[in-house]
Amino acid sequence: MAQLSRRDFLKVSAAGLTLSAAGPLAIVGQAPREPIRPRRPAVVCSRGEYWGRKVNEPAWEILRSGGNVLDAVIKGAVVVELDPEDTSVGYGGLPNEEGEVELDASVMYGPTHNCGAVAALRHIKTPSLVARLVMERTDHMMLVGKGALKFALAHGFKKENLLTEKARLQWLKWKENLSDEDDWLPPADGKYSEGDRPTGTINVLGVDADGNLAGVTTTSGLAFKIPGRVGDSPIIGAGLYVDNEVGAAGATGRGEEVIRICGSFYVVSLMRAGKTPQEACELACKRIVEVNRGRKIDFNDKFIALRKDGQVGVASILGSPDRPPELALWNEDGFQVIRGTYLYEYPKS
Ligand code: GLY
């Protein structure tokens, strides 16, 4: 194997969590649970109890009453986008290294196999709604940066300040801790912890009673990123993929790794080849570890999947018995949090 350059090393080890990728790729963690009864319609999102209920409930209301599946998943995603308490999606998301919030989102609609996305979009609280307009009101699939903002304004969206006080204070603390050699002094309340630099995101996937699928992925991306950095979320096939004959998948976590394996497309392709949603999510996590062989793994990625019949899967690279990967499901059996599998225990800090 080619020697790793210092740059390669830095690219994968900066966060300080270290875990060898050389071991066998066995599933180490699985929370005990009964297999779910696949039912249609159904909506899933890549969160647990708290956000799962908030997001899935409005989506379920639309699906239960026979509404459109794309309307349903977007209605769910917008709940998080508009909530300033979530610092990884939409309004209130953590900003880039210059203190500007830049949002990424994608949508995909199974019946038409059409999709739309926006990346590095500033000043608009609901990028998923803009991504939908890119799909429905342009002949393009992705708009970025200033072009995406102009497009949103043309459609009547309001230009707003997305940086909340909570997010600004976290950014300032990160910035003041960056270096001992610049003129920003460390804050009185101590060191910035790497754990405070998340890549939170949300995927919402749905299937209606007829088996039509749709999905949305939305995020503020990696906190304190280089301006213009685009993760996996707006990239169709990476952060989201929907195939109306098979199912849908979405990814959260370190987007760069998901892009490298075309993660969500990989999950759906595995389901097309006969793998269960659970197996497909696990194999995507293993694939990321495989392409990182010989490197340190200091990040996490998680995949969720929804098959056309309503069966679901969820897996991550890192987890623990207390913090397994989760997805929230709402179907005719009600609301459930599904706990999935993981490859490695979180490293002890
Ligand atoms: N998965 C979100 C991101 O990396 O931007």
Residues whose N, C-alpha, C, O or C-beta is under 5 A from the ligand:
A	BS01	LIG	T199 G200 T201 T219 G221 L222 G231 D232 S233 A251 T252 G253 R254 G255 E256
